[in-house]
Amino acid sequence: MPLTIASQLEEGFNTALRDLDARPTVIGVPEDRPWEAAASADILLARPSPAWRAARRTPRPEGWPGRLQWLHSASAGIDFYPAWMLEVPAVSCGRGVASDEIADYVIAAIYSHAKNLEAVRARGLAEWKQAPLGRVAGSTVGIVGLGSIGQAVARRALALGAEVVGARRRQLPSPVEGARLLDSLGDVIAAADHLVLALPATAATRNLIDAALLARAKPTAHLINIARGSVLDQEALIAALDADRLAFATLDVTEPEPLPAEHPLWTHPRVRLTPHVSSNYTTVRHLLFEKVVASLERFVRGEAPNDLVDVQAGY
Ligand SMILES: NC(=O)c1ccc[n+]([C@@H]2O[C@H](COP(=O)([O-])OP(=O)(O)OC[C@H]3O[C@@H](n4cnc5c(N)ncnc54)[C@H](OP(=O)(O)O)[C@@H]3O)[C@@H](O)[C@H]2O)c1
């Protein structure tokens, strides 16, 4: 039986897959009806889309996962998908595709906050005033989640002369030389001048960064969330900012997305909100293709795809 891939990715991507040496049959599958792939495909390439939010409420389809042997998610996070969807022998994700782009976004946010060139912009003689600029070298960058994105941030921050401290879930050494793991999440938050959230949305991380942990932050600290809105208690964030217990927040992700029209985070003077753009996906789409091809070669050889997900852990 020829290898069949059901794909929710764009037609150009699918055409390029058809040209591979393995000559797979590539069929499209509707974003809101992924179960249609189960009867006819070995592999499902899925991407998170608004359609998934509806599918999350769909009961486990009869016959799922059927013929499917491997599900690959274009996104790094798998929190968009219904639980039944991950009941496929192998589940992999787009971990690493956008990590460098996201790390660059984080560094841009750190410099924007530290140097704040807009605040010292001189448009005439009246604004020709001396004011100190902040420093990145010598500051402490705290990173919660030292996976692919956290490591890319850590390497950059160390190269810029910052101290890097972090936390991860498993009792394993620091994955980046020079980045120190601290004993607790609270210790990371207390040490950070810039606190970067780079952990997955799982049952264990929902509202993990709550009022009690935010109370340990330096009043001058800058929080950056490029992970998922659900890992941060947004009400506690607003309370901390309003009480001068935290200086600023850069949020690329919120819960929900987008926020309701009247939500205070849109216009909060100490918040910079961006519409989930840090992955800069359109410019790194080719890396997703390379990742899928490398895993496909492994699959054809009977090996496990790269970047497998631990479905129980949720990432
Ligand atoms: N803004 C965007 O466009 C965008 C794009 C891509 C990804 N994301 C989000 O970013 C997340 C991280 O991506 P990634 O590629 O870096 O994932 P990853 O390589 O799987 O790394 C996840 C990291 O989080 C840590 N972690 C898990 N649970 C934790 C907990 N309870 N406390 C502390 N650390 C915990 C893991 O610890 P261990 O190392 O000990 O396992 C690991 O270091 C994704 O899951 C996704 O939700 C957002």
Ligand as a Chemical Component Dictionary entry (heavy atoms), coordinates in Angstrom:
data_LIG
# 
_chem_comp.id                   LIG 
_chem_comp.type                 NON-POLYMER 
_chem_comp.pdbx_formal_charge   0 
_chem_comp.three_letter_code    LIG 
# 
loop_
_chem_comp_atom.comp_id 
_chem_comp_atom.atom_id 
_chem_comp_atom.alt_atom_id 
_chem_comp_atom.type_symbol 
_chem_comp_atom.charge 
_chem_comp_atom.model_Cartn_x 
_chem_comp_atom.model_Cartn_y 
_chem_comp_atom.model_Cartn_z 
_chem_comp_atom.pdbx_ordinal 
LIG N1  N1  N 0  4.354  32.456 20.760 1  
LIG C1  C1  C 0  4.434  31.497 19.833 2  
LIG O1  O1  O 0  4.153  31.715 18.658 3  
LIG C2  C2  C 0  4.899  30.113 20.226 4  
LIG C3  C3  C 0  5.588  29.353 19.265 5  
LIG C4  C4  C 0  6.106  28.116 19.630 6  
LIG C5  C5  C 0  5.865  27.623 20.906 7  
LIG N2  N2  N 1  5.147  28.361 21.803 8  
LIG C6  C6  C 0  4.899  27.827 23.155 9  
LIG O2  O2  O 0  6.139  27.680 23.831 10 
LIG C7  C7  C 0  6.154  26.419 24.485 11 
LIG C8  C8  C 0  7.593  25.965 24.643 12 
LIG O3  O3  O 0  8.130  25.670 23.362 13 
LIG P1  P1  P 0  9.503  24.852 23.200 14 
LIG O4  O4  O 0  9.651  24.566 21.754 15 
LIG O5  O5  O -1 10.605 25.537 23.930 16 
LIG O6  O6  O 0  9.105  23.495 23.974 17 
LIG P2  P2  P 0  10.037 22.363 24.561 18 
LIG O7  O7  O 0  11.328 22.293 23.815 19 
LIG O8  O8  O 0  9.216  21.143 24.644 20 
LIG O9  O9  O 0  10.399 22.880 26.045 21 
LIG C9  C9  C 0  9.465  22.995 27.073 22 
LIG C10 C10 C 0  10.224 23.379 28.346 23 
LIG O10 O10 O 0  9.273  23.689 29.369 24 
LIG C11 C11 C 0  9.673  23.010 30.544 25 
LIG N3  N3  N 0  8.531  22.761 31.413 26 
LIG C12 C12 C 0  7.478  21.939 31.215 27 
LIG N4  N4  N 0  6.647  21.985 32.274 28 
LIG C13 C13 C 0  7.214  22.847 33.161 29 
LIG C14 C14 C 0  6.861  23.295 34.445 30 
LIG N5  N5  N 0  5.730  22.870 35.047 31 
LIG N6  N6  N 0  7.684  24.175 35.088 32 
LIG C15 C15 C 0  8.830  24.593 34.484 33 
LIG N7  N7  N 0  9.225  24.208 33.261 34 
LIG C16 C16 C 0  8.417  23.341 32.613 35 
LIG C17 C17 C 0  10.330 21.727 30.053 36 
LIG O11 O11 O 0  11.130 21.162 31.089 37 
LIG P3  P3  P 0  12.086 19.901 30.812 38 
LIG O12 O12 O 0  13.209 20.411 29.959 39 
LIG O13 O13 O 0  12.563 19.517 32.171 40 
LIG O14 O14 O 0  11.251 18.871 30.121 41 
LIG C18 C18 C 0  11.127 22.258 28.866 42 
LIG O15 O15 O 0  12.347 22.794 29.303 43 
LIG C19 C19 C 0  5.298  25.508 23.589 44 
LIG O16 O16 O 0  4.763  24.415 24.307 45 
LIG C20 C20 C 0  4.232  26.458 23.096 46 
LIG O17 O17 O 0  3.118  26.434 23.956 47 
LIG C21 C21 C 0  4.675  29.598 21.483 48 
# 
loop_
_chem_comp_bond.comp_id 
_chem_comp_bond.atom_id_1 
_chem_comp_bond.atom_id_2 
_chem_comp_bond.value_order 
_chem_comp_bond.pdbx_ordinal 
LIG N1  C1  SING 1  
LIG C1  O1  DOUB 2  
LIG C1  C2  SING 3  
LIG C2  C3  SING 4  
LIG C2  C21 DOUB 5  
LIG C3  C4  DOUB 6  
LIG C4  C5  SING 7  
LIG C5  N2  DOUB 8  
LIG N2  C6  SING 9  
LIG N2  C21 SING 10 
LIG C6  O2  SING 11 
LIG C6  C20 SING 12 
LIG O2  C7  SING 13 
LIG C7  C8  SING 14 
LIG C7  C19 SING 15 
LIG C8  O3  SING 16 
LIG O3  P1  SING 17 
LIG P1  O4  DOUB 18 
LIG P1  O5  SING 19 
LIG P1  O6  SING 20 
LIG O6  P2  SING 21 
LIG P2  O7  DOUB 22 
LIG P2  O8  SING 23 
LIG P2  O9  SING 24 
LIG O9  C9  SING 25 
LIG C9  C10 SING 26 
LIG C10 O10 SING 27 
LIG C10 C18 SING 28 
LIG O10 C11 SING 29 
LIG C11 N3  SING 30 
LIG C11 C17 SING 31 
LIG N3  C12 SING 32 
LIG N3  C16 SING 33 
LIG C12 N4  DOUB 34 
LIG N4  C13 SING 35 
LIG C13 C14 SING 36 
LIG C13 C16 DOUB 37 
LIG C14 N5  SING 38 
LIG C14 N6  DOUB 39 
LIG N6  C15 SING 40 
LIG C15 N7  DOUB 41 
LIG N7  C16 SING 42 
LIG C17 O11 SING 43 
LIG C17 C18 SING 44 
LIG O11 P3  SING 45 
LIG P3  O12 DOUB 46 
LIG P3  O13 SING 47 
LIG P3  O14 SING 48 
LIG C18 O15 SING 49 
LIG C19 O16 SING 50 
LIG C19 C20 SING 51 
LIG C20 O17 SING 52 
# 
